[in-house]
Amino acid sequence: MVECSKCKKKVFRMRRIEFKMERPGLCKAGDHITVTEGLLPSNYYYTIDPSLAMSPNIPFNKRLKSREGTVVTVEETPRGFYVLAEFDEDEVE
């Protein structure tokens, strides 16, 4: 929950995470997704099931609590395909 700078109302912001996808067409905007959490020595990472895309490493203090979300956009760049997904929890600063 954050406060809008213009109207001073409380606004709920969804948490967004970008995932890297290697091939086109594996998911599209509006798809409901589930993620699996992986553990590294000092970070977490998340994979869209079934192994469609992978998140960057995320520090322990920014751990994702939700395991289900929605794809917002899929963008093609020269470096590959990037999936932006929203999760039902507050954005982490």
Contacts in CASP RR format, 6 or more apart in sequence:
PFRMAT RR
TARGET T0000
AUTHOR 0000-0000-0000
METHOD contacts of the structure
MODEL  1
MVECSKCKKKVFRMRRIEFKMERPGLCKAGDHITVTEGLLPSNYYYTIDP
SLAMSPNIPFNKRLKSREGTVVTVEETPRGFYVLAEFDEDEVE
1 10 0 8 1.000
1 11 0 8 1.000
1 12 0 8 1.000
1 13 0 8 1.000
1 90 0 8 1.000
2 10 0 8 1.000
2 11 0 8 1.000
2 13 0 8 1.000
2 90 0 8 1.000
2 91 0 8 1.000
3 9 0 8 1.000
3 10 0 8 1.000
3 11 0 8 1.000
4 10 0 8 1.000
4 11 0 8 1.000
12 90 0 8 1.000
13 90 0 8 1.000
13 91 0 8 1.000
14 86 0 8 1.000
14 87 0 8 1.000
14 88 0 8 1.000
14 89 0 8 1.000
14 91 0 8 1.000
15 64 0 8 1.000
15 66 0 8 1.000
15 86 0 8 1.000
15 87 0 8 1.000
15 88 0 8 1.000
15 89 0 8 1.000
15 90 0 8 1.000
15 91 0 8 1.000
15 92 0 8 1.000
16 72 0 8 1.000
16 84 0 8 1.000
16 85 0 8 1.000
16 86 0 8 1.000
16 87 0 8 1.000
16 91 0 8 1.000
17 46 0 8 1.000
17 55 0 8 1.000
17 58 0 8 1.000
17 64 0 8 1.000
17 84 0 8 1.000
17 85 0 8 1.000
17 87 0 8 1.000
18 55 0 8 1.000
18 56 0 8 1.000
18 82 0 8 1.000
18 83 0 8 1.000
18 84 0 8 1.000
18 85 0 8 1.000
19 46 0 8 1.000
19 48 0 8 1.000
19 52 0 8 1.000
19 53 0 8 1.000
19 54 0 8 1.000
19 55 0 8 1.000
19 82 0 8 1.000
19 83 0 8 1.000
19 84 0 8 1.000
19 85 0 8 1.000
20 53 0 8 1.000
20 54 0 8 1.000
20 55 0 8 1.000
20 56 0 8 1.000
20 80 0 8 1.000
20 81 0 8 1.000
20 82 0 8 1.000
20 83 0 8 1.000
21 27 0 8 1.000
21 48 0 8 1.000
21 52 0 8 1.000
21 53 0 8 1.000
21 74 0 8 1.000
21 80 0 8 1.000
21 81 0 8 1.000
21 82 0 8 1.000
21 83 0 8 1.000
22 53 0 8 1.000
22 80 0 8 1.000
22 81 0 8 1.000
23 81 0 8 1.000
24 76 0 8 1.000
24 81 0 8 1.000
25 74 0 8 1.000
26 52 0 8 1.000
26 53 0 8 1.000
27 33 0 8 1.000
27 48 0 8 1.000
27 52 0 8 1.000
27 53 0 8 1.000
27 71 0 8 1.000
27 74 0 8 1.000
27 83 0 8 1.000
28 71 0 8 1.000
28 74 0 8 1.000
29 71 0 8 1.000
29 72 0 8 1.000
29 73 0 8 1.000
29 74 0 8 1.000
30 70 0 8 1.000
30 71 0 8 1.000
30 72 0 8 1.000
31 70 0 8 1.000
31 71 0 8 1.000
32 68 0 8 1.000
32 69 0 8 1.000
32 70 0 8 1.000
33 48 0 8 1.000
33 49 0 8 1.000
33 52 0 8 1.000
33 68 0 8 1.000
33 69 0 8 1.000
33 70 0 8 1.000
33 71 0 8 1.000
33 85 0 8 1.000
34 48 0 8 1.000
34 49 0 8 1.000
34 67 0 8 1.000
34 68 0 8 1.000
34 69 0 8 1.000
35 46 0 8 1.000
35 47 0 8 1.000
35 48 0 8 1.000
35 49 0 8 1.000
35 55 0 8 1.000
35 64 0 8 1.000
35 67 0 8 1.000
35 68 0 8 1.000
35 69 0 8 1.000
35 85 0 8 1.000
36 46 0 8 1.000
36 47 0 8 1.000
36 49 0 8 1.000
36 67 0 8 1.000
37 44 0 8 1.000
37 45 0 8 1.000
37 46 0 8 1.000
37 63 0 8 1.000
37 64 0 8 1.000
37 67 0 8 1.000
38 44 0 8 1.000
38 45 0 8 1.000
38 46 0 8 1.000
38 47 0 8 1.000
40 57 0 8 1.000
42 59 0 8 1.000
42 60 0 8 1.000
43 57 0 8 1.000
43 58 0 8 1.000
43 59 0 8 1.000
43 60 0 8 1.000
44 57 0 8 1.000
44 58 0 8 1.000
44 59 0 8 1.000
44 60 0 8 1.000
44 63 0 8 1.000
44 64 0 8 1.000
45 54 0 8 1.000
45 55 0 8 1.000
45 56 0 8 1.000
45 57 0 8 1.000
45 58 0 8 1.000
46 54 0 8 1.000
46 55 0 8 1.000
46 58 0 8 1.000
46 64 0 8 1.000
47 53 0 8 1.000
47 54 0 8 1.000
47 55 0 8 1.000
48 54 0 8 1.000
48 83 0 8 1.000
48 85 0 8 1.000
52 83 0 8 1.000
53 81 0 8 1.000
53 83 0 8 1.000
58 64 0 8 1.000
61 92 0 8 1.000
62 92 0 8 1.000
64 87 0 8 1.000
64 89 0 8 1.000
65 89 0 8 1.000
66 87 0 8 1.000
66 88 0 8 1.000
66 89 0 8 1.000
68 87 0 8 1.000
68 88 0 8 1.000
69 85 0 8 1.000
69 86 0 8 1.000
69 87 0 8 1.000
69 88 0 8 1.000
70 85 0 8 1.000
70 86 0 8 1.000
71 83 0 8 1.000
71 84 0 8 1.000
71 85 0 8 1.000
72 84 0 8 1.000
72 85 0 8 1.000
72 86 0 8 1.000
73 83 0 8 1.000
73 84 0 8 1.000
74 81 0 8 1.000
74 82 0 8 1.000
74 83 0 8 1.000
74 84 0 8 1.000
75 81 0 8 1.000
75 82 0 8 1.000
75 84 0 8 1.000
END
